[in-house]
Amino acid sequence: MTIQKITSPANPAIKMLKGLHLKKGRADTGLFLGEGLRLAIAAAELGRWPEWLAVSTGGLERGGAAKYVAAAAARGVKVIETNDAILAAIAKRENPQTVLGAWRQSLHSLDDIPTGPQALVLVLDQVRDPGNLGTILRTADAVGADGVVLTGGPCDPFSVEAVRASMGSLFAVRLARVEFAAFNAWRRARGLILVGTHLEGAARHDLFPIDQGVALLMGNEQAGLSAQEADACDHLVRIPMRGNADSLNLAVATAVLAYDVWRRRDFRDAPP
Ligand code: SAM
């Protein structure tokens, strides 16, 4: 196995890995940064190996990391052995993980998403905050959602913040990105009901019918759902609130709704 030892911050591969914090760096390379051995092993279990790995000398001396790195190198992953200072510079944090990787970005198409009568699809319209997006991917993974669809919005699911917040679930969830009109045509053709979440929704969030596949439509953090998208929904629902808060955080509202659909389906396929 070939491992390149690099300790210069000026090395082009190190500069490229650091550049993955920026949209331009991710667009130029088509890669994104993932951190930690746990995430790397979880990705490998899903058949996703990085193109680059940077690992500290100390990390390489530990059994678990050494085994993973050997398996990665055997698959042609470019492995860099380096020091904690370089890893901290790549991760832009003081106590970096001992293993950092760069994976190829890939999204699913809508047709990869199952749409049977038990389907649950989470749709995020104009989501803005990468922390919310990552948290929602993690929740989608936990409830076994069939897919997550991004309709518009500036948020990059491959940003370091979104990947961190997803805690590895980015690899596990079928994630698609399309315009709202294309999503709406697809979900109609597939027989999914569209349930919009709205502070002025007439119905309570736990009462809409779930005897067919459900797409839950979540609105933007500031503006909520646009009138046009609210009009496209079969149901508009609201999570009851009391007290002074005028709304819930987007990721919290998504979790409440997604878990409630799963509860109403008797936590189907939950491990014992
Ligand atoms: N000012 C925005 C508005 O008027 O809609 C608040 C948006 S809220 C922070 C972001 C998203 O979370 C909403 O568009 C909706 O999808 C969901 N949400 C938050 N609280 C909710 C509630 N009580 N019922 C239903 N959806 C909610």
Residues whose N, C-alpha, C, O or C-beta is under 5 A from the ligand:
A	BS01	SAM	T197 H198 L199 L217 M218 G219 N220 E221 Q222 A223 G224 L225 V237 R238 I239 S247 L248 N249 L250 A253
